[in-house]
Amino acid sequence: MIWPPPTPPPVPPFHTPWQPDPRQPPAPTHVTSVSAPGPDWLAERLFDKRIVSLTGRLDAEATNRAAASLALLDASDDDEVQLWLHGVDADVDAAATLLDTLDLMGVPLHVHCRGDVHGMAIALLAPADRRTAAAHATFHLREPQTSCAGPASDIATAAEHHEQQLRRLQQRIADSCGQPVNTVIGDMRDHRILTADEARDYGLIDAVTGARSVEGE
């Protein structure tokens, strides 16, 4: 008998096909990473340029986000802020919220319109220091529709509030255009549509931006 007994030879560990041998160095892995833009990447780039762009129907979320963006830009610098309206529509409440925000801004404000501007979104032009529109922009003067449900007393109260808010916004549009308020009310009831040139003559905007010149002309 041999004492102490000899040490048995080491047994190599068993590795499954998907479990690499630890004695072998791992093969280098080449990874290419491409960062995809987030959902708000364009809005963020515009925000860096002090531009807020509004498009589509302004619901409560879009209205609150736009108001917060405008307030933040106003507080961050003294340079001009641009508000782009492109195919935008707003009801009385959304327009009133944004109009209050624009009225509180202490920096120069430039509102530029492209595409169609509907309903009470037109009121957002009123507080601007500069108001311009692209050559093919159109302005749809019309009263916004509203609906409410509940007891008759609640409906009557809501209807009265809506009418008061609407008249205040129409008065604001009339004051900024130099038009009688009854003219604005009548044109909105008749759903009058103005081209960019007609909007300039009406007083909604100050200037129509020109087309790019063609070389040789």
Disulfide bonds with the S-S distance in Angstrom:
none
